[in-house]
């Protein structure tokens, strides 16, 4: 059965898929941000006994807080691992529906929690569902988006992720004035609204035609391709058949080269350079997390408090930080294809590093005892968010789906997501302990991490902007595949991976891109 095709065609169908993907990211963002404002609530701290008295002062039990926050990431990682092994069997759409259903259950467990154990179980369950979603959504969206708009669509989804974070911050702030358990139970329960909305949206949307073709379901795939082409296109139209054949040819070439997929292929290079691709997928999400963004996302209120601000002002500034973050996250929607992936990541890594250095220096020289320095330190968190949103928010989610072949795509995206949640867990686990014990040196550590990303991107990560998915293989299958380089020299040749029987490339990229633009116009 082909869903969602009775009334949605052409751009409306593609935009509806992007809207569903964006809803998934909004849910992801809300779930990430909601706990930040709750960590300063007396009722939340009292319910889970998170405070202890030291020298007559009440301070949080850092290790206990870290467990509540960070074990969610482990659930996310295991959800992504499941997609690594079952993603091709389930498909993109079904994986997201199952993931959203599991997340709903986890949110309900959290909202009804009375003990730390119950809260942690709920967070692990919700994380498992979110891990399935985050491993599937970028692949689903990228396989249906036009090459011209693929980066824009994923960037918009990431902006909605930040919208979810901002919404959670402001809801936390508004309910912080309510003197009952509703002040923390309602914000946690509210994420179920987005989970249900995503499920309902997916009911009326089709599966990825690329996945259907990989499963041999050619007729269904061509119906979807026709609906993506225009309001009047038919499955038998030449342009639809041609695009279908191009995808089928790519699948055939992969299978002829490697046979049925085996997990060991992830660790082998060969003609398709699979291991290189997997390393790039794993590495880009490692860099995103080790840059320190979740120092801010999860613990922003605690960070503000650590520089001497009151609980109320910390929550209020967190809300404004979320709005500024959302505004900055909209910038890549308009520039990501023009500027490209590489330049965005390198420039913004430098900006993130500089802002962390300034923040560390301000704290080292007494920001907690000076209103001026304290304000400057708070401002640096806004600056860091801006650079991160422009260069490191969307690209690490988009890039793995771009550089992997159809055969490898769900596994590459799942590997990247596993990396994301693994190092997310590391950062969230160590942050409250680091802030208590290292103080300003914590920010210098993250500054060094960000600076180290610049040469890594320059030497190892090729450009993918504006390229049809099937043509990006030229970066890895060209004669220069063993050179480190930038990949830009390969892209400039305008070749696709479609080969003749003699092994020579026989189509230029402009033709393929023109066909792709016609298909999704």
C-alpha positions, 0 to 999 in steps of 0.5 A, a space after each residue: 500500500 502506498 500512503 499519502 499520495 491521494 492529495 499530495 504531489 510535487 513540492 507539496 509532498 516533498 514539503 510535507 516530508 520535510 515538515 514531518 522530519 522537522 516535527 521529529 527534530 522539534 521533538 528531539 530538541 524539546 526532549 533535550 532541553 526540557 530538563 535544563 530548567 527543571 534542575 533548579 526547581 525546588 520541587 524537582 530537587 526535593 522529589 528526587 533528593 538531589 540536594 546535599 548540605 556542604 559547609 552550611 550550603 545546599 548544593 546539588 549531588 553532581 553525580 546523581 544529576 549527571 546520571 538522570 540527565 546522561 542515561 537518556 543518551 545511552 538509551 538514544 545510543 542503543 536505539 540507534 544501534 537497533 537501526 544499524 541492524 534493522 533499519 533496512 528491514 523496517 524502512 525509514 517511515 516505520 522506524 520513525 513510527 516505532 521510535 515515536 511510540 516508544 518515546 511516548 511511553 518513556 515520556 509517560 513514565 518520566 512524568 509519573 515518576 516518584 523515584 530516581 530509578 523510575 525517572 532514569 528508566 523513563 529517560 532510557 526508554 524515551 531515549 531509545 525511541 529518540 535514538 531510532 528517530 534520529 538515526 532514521 529522520 535524516 536519511 528519510 528526508 535526504 532521500 526525498 529532498 531535491 539536491 538543490 534543497 537537501 541542505 536547506 531542508 535538513 537545516 530547517 529541521 535542525 532549526 526546529 530542533 532548536 525551536 523545541 529547545 527554546 519552547 522547553 526553556 520557556 515552558 519550564 520558566 513559565 511553570 517555575 512560578 507554579 507551586 506544585 508538582 505540575 511545574 515539572 511533571 507537565 513540561 515532561 509530559 508535554 513532549 507526548 504531543 509532538 510524538 503523537 503529531 509525528 506519528 499522525 503525519 507519517 501515517 499519511 506520507 510515503 516510504 522513501 522510493 530509494 528504499 523501496 527500490 532497494 527492496 525490489 518494490 519497483 512499482 510502488 517506488 515509481 508511483 511515489 517518484 511520479 507524485 514527487 515529480 509533479 501534479 500530473 506525472 505518471 509512473 510510466 512517464 520517461 522522466 520517472 522511469 529514467 530516475 528509477 533506472 538510475 537508482 536501480 543501476 546504482 543498487 545493482 552496481 553495489 550488489 555486483 561489487 559486494 553481494 548481499 550486505 554483511 556487517 564486516 563491510 563497514 570495516 572494509 574499504 575496497 572499491 566503495 571505500 566503506 570504512 572511510 565513509 563510516 569513519 567520516 560519519 562517526 567522526 563528524 558527530 564526535 566533533 559535534 558533541 566534543 565541541 561542548 554544545 550540550 554543556 549549554 543545552 542540558 546545563 545552561 541554567 547551572 552554568 549561569 548559576 555558576 557565574 553568580 546569577 540567581 535561579 530566576 535570572 538563570 532560567 530567564 536568560 536560558 529562555 532568551 538563549 533559546 530564542 537567540 539559538 533559534 534565530 541563529 539556526 535559521 541562518 544555514 537554511 539560506 546559506 548552507 548550499 552557497 557556503 558549503 559544508 567544509 567552510 561552514 564547519 571550519 569557520 564556525 569551529 574557530 568561532 566556537 573555540 574563540 568564544 570558549 577561550 574568552 569565557 574561560 578567561 573571564 571566569 579565571 579573572 573573577 567573573 563571578 565577582 563582577 557584574 560586568 565580567 559576569 554579563 560578558 561571560 553570559 554573552 559568550 554563551 550566546 556567541 558560542 551558540 551562534 557559531 555552533 548553530 551556523 556551522 555545526 548544528 545541521 551539517 553533522 546530521 546531513 553529511 552521513 546521509 550524503 556520503 553513503 551509498 544507498 546500500 550503506 546509508 541507513 548504517 552510516 546514519 545509524 553509526 553517526 547517531 551512535 557516535 552522537 549519543 555516545 559522546 553526548 553521554 560522555 559530555 553530559 556525564 562529566 559536565 556537572 563534575 567538571 564545572 564543580 572541580 575544574 571551573 574555568 578550565 572546563 571551557 578552555 578544554 572545549 576551546 582546544 577541542 574546537 580548534 582541533 576540528 579545523 585541520 580535521 575537516 580541512 584534510 579529511 572531509 570533502 564537499 558535498 553541497 548541491 550534488 545528487 546523492 548518486 553522484 557523490 560516490 565519485 569522491 570515493 570511487 575516483 582515481 584520487 580516492 586514496 588521497 586525503 585532499 578536499 574532494 573539491 577537485 573530484 567534484 569539479 570534474 562533473 562526473 557521476 558514478 553511472 558507468 558503461 560496461 567497460 567501466 568508463 563514466 559516461 554521464 556528466 553531472 549537469 545532466 543528472 542534476 538537471 534530471 533531478 531538478 526536473 524530477 522534484 520540481 
